[in-house]
């Protein structure tokens, strides 16, 4: 059976890009979304969120797999890409996601898991930023990482869809 | 006895960034300062030179939690200059979108930000492990508010459909009917929420506040009314500057507002409720009484119950508006720009949000002033902190620190708005 089999519901994938484009490297999530626009296959939806991340729990209702991309706080290596499959490992506490709001991505995922509302598969791409000042330009290393992560997410979406098709 | 200092560097579960500095000397709280260090955002300056039609979209960016408050204050002030009146179904739709904002904002605060304080949890996630059903209900309530915002405003955060004169688009009857079914379910959840929070343990603490709120002859206030207080103030919103004044204080980037003649005052749910209890529907008044509230509540810790009651009211009001809805033929009234000064004042979830705009003949903004609720409440927050800390001064610092943080969250402060963030330090000597 393939994912095109009408007897089997096609899996849904949500790609959530998170960040504020007006706060320097915090805008890397929306930048990845811009690069991914029009490149995702049917079955995958792309959203950009900058505000209350608790509303993400509403966005991923009924979604089979979630891929998030967000900026991570500076640890001295701007542009470094972290890929975390939450089925295999927890979000490392030392990897603090940057959010100027009360509920960040980690909290939204944790709350959804406690309430058993989280998608089965969650993959998080975090790109380490350097400067989060208002109106600041992207750090060059972060810009390069955004293009790389967009390619990896496009591949990952296809892989998830094909894997479901192969296993179904 | 020496000097002691208790510090909270960043207050959690508030919108924005700030700190609290408590100074204790010889067994007495000598100073309680809410330090707001979020940088000024200069929205009033951004507005100068922009066209009147741009204002609703610019001010919506002041806050992700209460954008409607800013949009409504602005559009009413602009219409005030132009001598335009938006009434009928367009006026009703403005109340409806405000219901969405109250539900969304109060829902988030009551369940995720404030309830953990009373139940001994560090945050909403930890609380969800023991109270998952109620947290799910809270999320469903918030989602219902978001759906009102989405339908009327075009999106949940920073809505784009509000404009001077009305809306860019008005909903169809069928769209509102579909929404109403979701709202009825969420209203029932909200009644359960009000009964749940009413059972929390509340500190025995009351303050003699001067409550300030809008008062409309016929309705619990959102967008219109006179400014009234529990000590006899009763003025047109245009006379705000005669009675109130904003002051710079060294420890805060947000201005402090005071009544010129009497000092600190309180805006928000407690004030609105006390000054407008008689205008709540009988069913909501009865629910309030069931939860142990009288017509006036002076205990700021019980503001969580008042917020929950206001959520139920907002659902009832939304359903009433939808039941009487007839789609207007035009989504907005025609405006004819002219020079002048106009005022708007609406009831944001946290209290009155006052606007004054001076426009050129072509509708260009000459000057703008916006007084958000959190800056108006700052002197009362500091007075509460001093009295709360004084009442438990013999307790360990961590107990004082927690109670002070809780006191600040009583106000659901939107610090980002007031600067256009919290850290608590206690100094004992």
Interface residues (C-beta under 8 A of the other chain):
Chain A: X50 X51 X52 X54 X55 X57 X58 X100 X101 X102 X103 X107 X110 X111 X114 X115 X117
Chain B: X12 X13 X14 X15 X17 X64 X65 X108 X112 X113 X123 X124 X125 X128 X129 X132 X135 X136 X139 X142 X143 X146 X156 X157 X158
